[in-house]
Amino acid sequence: MNVSGIVLAGGLGRRMGGVDKGLQPLHGKAMVQHVLARLAPQVDEIVINANQNLERYGALGHRVVSDRVGGFAGPLAGLHAGLEAIAHPLAVTVPCDSPFLPSDLVARLREHLGANDLAVAKTGDQPHPVFALVRRSVMGNLEAFLAGGGRKIDAWYASLKVIEVAFDDEADAFRNINTLQELGEIGTDPIFRK
């Protein structure tokens, strides 16, 4: 079964001073380019969810879709837009600000998906809900949740069959960069050279 990738880049970047996180430079490339380089070998197509700087994201060579739900409604709105646009029955979601994502993310999530609606990455006791393998068939459920004003991922998950998949051996791979200070510090971090 083929898998689509959905890169979530639709936020406002509040903790980064209101800049578009995915487009911030890291080692000479936009942060989202590092994400795309790690994700592309794992999927059959990529869709980028963005709500600003659409031309810049479009220049990266993938289709760009914006939220259908107004008001920068968060990652579930991005997932909704992505699921509407993809061609395949499974989609993996990743955020634009996690340039170290595992090179085996899709394979490991898929191995555990089974009959569940979603497989979510987890390190220790911490689930990482924006790193998930999702069946496109959850679209109706997600639409109803968003239409009812729901925005929290964990509240949505509660109505679905979800399995959490341990990535304790790759815990650093789920680090995300939320502030300009973190972005500045990451350049000297040895993980980036892996």
C-alpha positions as CSV (number, residue, x, y, z in Angstrom):
1,M,0.0,0.0,0.0
2,N,1.4,3.4,-1.0
3,V,1.9,6.2,1.5
4,S,1.6,9.9,1.1
5,G,3.6,12.4,3.2
6,I,2.0,15.5,4.7
7,V,4.4,18.1,6.0
8,L,2.7,20.4,8.5
9,A,3.9,23.9,8.0
10,G,0.7,25.8,8.5
11,G,1.3,27.4,11.9
12,L,2.0,30.9,12.9
13,G,5.4,30.3,14.6
14,R,4.4,32.2,17.7
15,R,7.2,30.9,19.8
16,M,9.6,31.9,17.1
17,G,8.5,35.5,17.0
18,G,5.8,35.0,14.4
19,V,8.2,33.9,11.6
20,D,7.4,31.0,9.3
21,K,9.4,28.2,11.0
22,G,9.7,25.9,8.0
23,L,11.5,28.6,6.0
24,Q,14.0,29.6,8.6
25,P,17.6,28.8,7.5
26,L,19.5,25.9,9.0
27,H,22.9,24.9,7.6
28,G,22.3,26.8,4.4
29,K,18.8,25.5,3.6
30,A,15.3,26.2,4.9
31,M,14.4,23.9,7.8
32,V,11.6,22.3,5.8
33,Q,14.1,21.3,3.1
34,H,15.9,19.1,5.7
35,V,12.5,17.6,6.6
36,L,11.7,16.9,3.0
37,A,15.1,15.3,2.3
38,R,14.5,12.8,5.1
39,L,10.8,12.2,4.3
40,A,10.9,11.9,0.5
41,P,12.7,8.4,0.4
42,Q,10.0,7.0,2.7
43,V,6.8,8.1,0.7
44,D,5.3,8.0,-2.7
45,E,4.2,11.7,-2.8
46,I,4.5,14.7,-0.6
47,V,1.9,17.5,0.1
48,I,2.9,20.5,2.2
49,N,0.3,22.2,4.3
50,A,1.0,25.9,4.5
51,N,-1.1,29.0,5.1
52,Q,1.5,31.7,4.3
53,N,4.4,32.0,1.9
54,L,2.7,29.6,-0.5
55,E,5.0,30.5,-3.4
56,R,8.1,29.8,-1.4
57,Y,6.8,26.4,-0.3
58,G,5.6,25.7,-3.9
59,A,9.1,26.3,-5.2
60,L,10.2,23.2,-3.2
61,G,8.6,21.0,-5.8
62,H,5.6,19.6,-4.0
63,R,1.9,20.5,-4.0
64,V,1.0,23.0,-1.3
65,V,-2.5,23.0,0.3
66,S,-3.9,25.5,2.8
67,D,-6.3,24.8,5.7
68,R,-10.0,24.7,4.8
69,V,-10.7,25.5,8.5
70,G,-10.1,29.2,9.2
71,G,-8.1,30.8,11.9
72,F,-4.9,28.8,11.9
73,A,-6.7,26.0,13.6
74,G,-3.6,23.8,14.3
75,P,-2.2,20.5,13.1
76,L,-5.6,18.8,12.7
77,A,-6.7,21.5,10.2
78,G,-3.4,20.7,8.4
79,L,-4.1,17.0,8.5
80,H,-7.6,17.6,7.1
81,A,-6.3,19.7,4.2
82,G,-3.6,17.1,3.5
83,L,-6.0,14.1,3.6
84,E,-8.2,15.9,1.1
85,A,-5.3,16.3,-1.3
86,I,-3.4,13.0,-1.2
87,A,-3.6,10.2,-3.7
88,H,-3.0,7.2,-1.4
89,P,-4.9,5.4,1.4
90,L,-2.2,6.0,4.0
91,A,-0.6,9.3,5.0
92,V,2.3,10.0,7.3
93,T,2.4,13.5,9.0
94,V,5.5,15.3,10.1
95,P,6.1,18.9,11.3
96,C,8.2,21.3,9.3
97,D,10.4,22.1,12.4
98,S,11.8,18.6,13.1
99,P,14.8,18.3,10.7
100,F,16.1,15.1,12.3
101,L,13.0,12.9,11.8
102,P,13.8,9.1,11.6
103,S,14.7,7.7,8.3
104,D,12.7,4.6,9.2
105,L,9.6,6.5,10.5
106,V,7.2,5.2,7.9
107,A,8.4,1.6,8.0
108,R,8.1,1.3,11.7
109,L,4.8,3.0,12.0
110,R,3.4,0.9,9.2
111,E,4.7,-2.3,10.8
112,H,2.5,-1.7,13.8
113,L,-0.5,-0.1,12.2
114,G,-2.4,-3.3,11.8
115,A,-6.2,-2.7,11.9
116,N,-5.8,0.6,13.8
117,D,-6.8,4.0,12.4
118,L,-3.5,5.6,13.4
119,A,0.0,4.7,14.5
120,V,1.7,7.4,16.5
121,A,5.4,7.7,17.4
122,K,6.3,7.7,21.0
123,T,9.5,8.1,23.1
124,G,9.4,7.0,26.7
125,D,6.0,8.1,28.0
126,Q,5.7,11.0,25.5
127,P,3.6,10.5,22.4
128,H,4.4,12.7,19.4
129,P,1.0,13.1,17.7
130,V,2.3,15.1,14.7
131,F,4.4,12.1,13.8
132,A,1.7,9.7,12.8
133,L,0.6,7.2,10.1
134,V,-3.1,7.8,9.4
135,R,-5.7,6.1,7.3
136,R,-7.4,8.4,4.8
137,S,-10.6,6.7,5.8
138,V,-10.6,8.8,9.1
139,M,-11.5,11.9,7.0
140,G,-15.2,11.9,7.8
141,N,-14.5,11.5,11.5
142,L,-11.9,14.3,11.4
143,E,-14.3,16.6,9.5
144,A,-17.0,16.1,12.1
145,F,-14.6,16.7,15.0
146,L,-13.3,20.0,13.4
147,A,-16.9,21.1,12.5
148,G,-17.8,20.7,16.2
149,G,-15.0,23.0,17.2
150,G,-12.5,20.3,18.2
151,R,-8.9,21.3,17.9
152,K,-6.9,19.1,20.3
153,I,-5.2,16.1,18.7
154,D,-5.5,13.9,21.8
155,A,-9.2,14.5,22.1
156,W,-9.7,13.5,18.5
157,Y,-7.5,10.4,18.9
158,A,-9.8,9.3,21.8
159,S,-12.5,8.4,19.3
160,L,-10.3,6.3,17.1
161,K,-8.3,3.1,17.3
162,V,-4.7,4.2,17.9
163,I,-1.5,2.4,18.6
164,E,1.6,4.1,19.9
165,V,4.9,2.9,18.5
166,A,8.1,3.2,20.6
167,F,11.1,5.0,19.1
168,D,13.1,5.1,22.3
169,D,16.2,4.2,20.3
170,E,15.8,7.4,18.2
171,A,14.5,9.8,20.8
172,D,16.6,12.7,19.5
173,A,15.1,12.4,16.1
174,F,11.8,13.9,17.3
175,R,13.4,17.1,18.5
176,N,11.7,20.2,17.1
177,I,13.0,23.7,16.9
178,N,10.5,26.2,18.3
179,T,12.5,29.3,19.1
180,L,15.2,31.3,17.3
181,Q,17.5,30.5,20.2
182,E,17.1,26.8,19.6
183,L,17.6,27.3,15.9
184,G,20.9,29.1,16.7
185,E,22.1,26.4,19.0
186,I,21.2,23.5,16.7
187,G,24.1,24.3,14.3
188,T,26.7,23.1,16.8
189,D,24.7,20.0,17.9
190,P,26.4,16.7,16.9
191,I,23.0,15.1,16.0
192,F,22.8,17.2,13.0
193,R,25.8,15.6,11.5
194,K,24.4,12.1,11.7
